Amino acid sequence: MDDSLPLVRDVLDKQVLDPDGCKVGKVDGIVLQPRANRPPRVIAMEISQSAAWRRVYRRLGDLADWLRARFEPGANRPPRILFDHFVRGGIDVHIDMPWTRTRALVWEDWLEDRVIARIPGGRRGGKK
Amino acid sequence: MKNLTNVALGIVTSIGGFLDVGAIATAALAGAAFGLQMLWVLALGTICVMFLTEMAGRLACVSHHSLVDAVRERCGFRYFSFLLVGELLVDLLVLAAEIGGVAVALHLVTGIDYRWFVPIVAFALWLLIWLGTFSIVQNGASLLGLITLAFVVGMWWVGPPWHEAMRGLLPSAPSHDAARYWFTAVGIIGALFEPFMLNFYTSGAIEEKWSLKDIPMNRVTAVLGMGFGAVIAFSIVILSALTLGPHGIQVDSYEQAAFMLVQPFGSWGIPLFAACLGTACFGASLQVALNLAYLFSQGFGWNWSENLKPHEDARFAITYTLAIPLGAVLVVMLGDPLQITTFSMALNALLAPVIVFPLLILMNDRHYMREYRNHVVGNVFVSAIVVIAFLIAAVAIPLEVLGG
């Protein structure tokens, strides 16, 4: 039992960090795959508002899903990080893939290009 | 020497965090209406807030997580969603009250309607956060806020009745107008237990990369910073009791509150009050606006830091960019900044247990706090604070109706 991983305590709702320590998001949901005559297998961590709000109230999740499908740039499915990339849990979850491969920061990129860069002082480069 | 400078800066910052539009307004109201009788509420609230601040700072030093971060992670999204919605509403109202406070300060000096200043104040606020770093925003505003020491000087000038002040430190029932007395008491506690303050404090600790070696500094900062802040708030109560109460002035507006500095400083009194109100509110509005961005970014795991360029934490930057104009619109729409302030302080009291209760859990969590967990005495105190917070939250709305 020593190598067991309490999913709710050490994975769910924890901050996901990529190998460079960049914040990818929080683990909003955990995806299990049911298997015949065997325990379900953990296959992915979900980083999506709809997964999070669905845990509060199902219809809030549906609303967040509709909003994402309607407005998210290049939206298709909510970002999932396969559990194969899980390195360790605890008070943070560390993964072995860079954030650029996760699709979790599409809004960050869109806002940066379409909004922030158009405000004086918001362009790339330099330090504050 | 560097450590001493850090401690001094931390104390000044804490004074800035302690003294905002809510603290000034509730202290002035309490003094004018009930003399020195409510000093005990201020003393009780200060002791509680010292404990809470120390614990929140220790959490950040040990776990490198802010309070909101830890609440989401330890208590789950469902609990966090209540905190998110509650704090969003309360922080927007407090932001409106703080922006209104700065605008009223400018009105006191110029005589021009305060509403004209609201967009200017909001733009200045946004510009400072957009371009500034955490230390510029925090330390600059806090150093300016030292002008509020004028209240202490004014109190000495007027000559406080020390015996009566000492008696005021003992809990007592109201001699008249009980509903208003207890509503004001809730307001004072609400102004001290501002949920934004605790999370802003932990976020600041992470911005400034506090670690285990900063635990003693955190303790000194929490006790002395809040202590000095309380001295200024005590001075406002005493000044208000000695200069406004005897003339039957009940502080229905900031203009009336400003007269408390006329007796000690003469014609300089009103501009000095305006400077105190303006700088304290501007400093606090920076903290509230940033805290709204911290709340969303930490709760949803986005990149965040006031030290990053806006393109490096776009969602963080967008959050305060939207929050500030919303706060400004609220001031203009709701009118009367003093009413917004007293109402938002009661809502603060309502929300306080939602943020204080998880602190009790977190401070005993071995994963977050390791060997720096709370001892028995700390747990007894924070449990008592949780009970007080729940009691106050339970009576906040009925008192709002009866006494507000």
Interface residues (C-beta under 8 A of the other chain):
Chain A: L12 D13 K14 Q15 V16 C22 K23 V24 G25 K26 D28 I47 Q49 A52 W53 R55 V56 G90 I91 W107 E108 D109 L111 E112 V115 I116 A117 I119 G121 G122 R123 R124 G126 K127 K128
Chain B: S63 H65 D69 R72 E73 G76 F77 R78 F80 S81 W130 L131 G132 T133 G299 F300 G301 W302 N303 W304 N307 L308 K309 P310 H311 D313 A314 R315 A317 I318 T321 H367 Y368
